[in-house]
């Protein structure tokens, strides 16, 4: 599975991408977390659906760095292999 999540709120400059990378690696997921000019962070994670669902719950939970106001998520089949999990 591939989770594509747009994370809204105060999520840049607060360690959010690093935190997301750490959680994703703990769950055995590959992908990346990338800042966007409009202040959102794009999270793309690939791996077992259950692990992706756990990551989504963590992104939506209150224990993230910064302040998440909304997460817009989409599920799809992976289109390309991704090695590791990076911060972009």
KAQUIVEN-V448636 format. One record per residue. RES is the residue in one small letter. PSI is psi in whole degrees, 0 to 359 (* if undefined). Layout:
# KAQUIVEN-V448636
RES;PSI  RES;PSI
This chain:
# KAQUIVEN-V448636
x;158  x;122  x;127  x;117  x;127  x;118  x;122  x;154  x;203  x;86  x;10  x;140  x;16  x;11  x;15  x;317  x;318  x;314  x;316  x;315  x;314  x;314  x;318  x;316  x;321  x;328  x;0  x;26  x;153  x;162  x;214  x;162  x;125  x;133  x;147  x;153  x;333  x;5  x;350  x;163  x;130  x;125  x;123  x;122  x;135  x;143  x;199  x;141  x;319  x;319  x;320  x;321  x;322  x;316  x;318  x;317  x;320  x;319  x;325  x;344  x;174  x;5  x;14  x;157  x;151  x;213  x;113  x;127  x;334  x;145  x;123  x;116  x;150  x;143  x;140  x;175  x;142  x;139  x;342  x;148  x;143  x;131  x;130  x;189  x;121  x;162  x;127  x;*
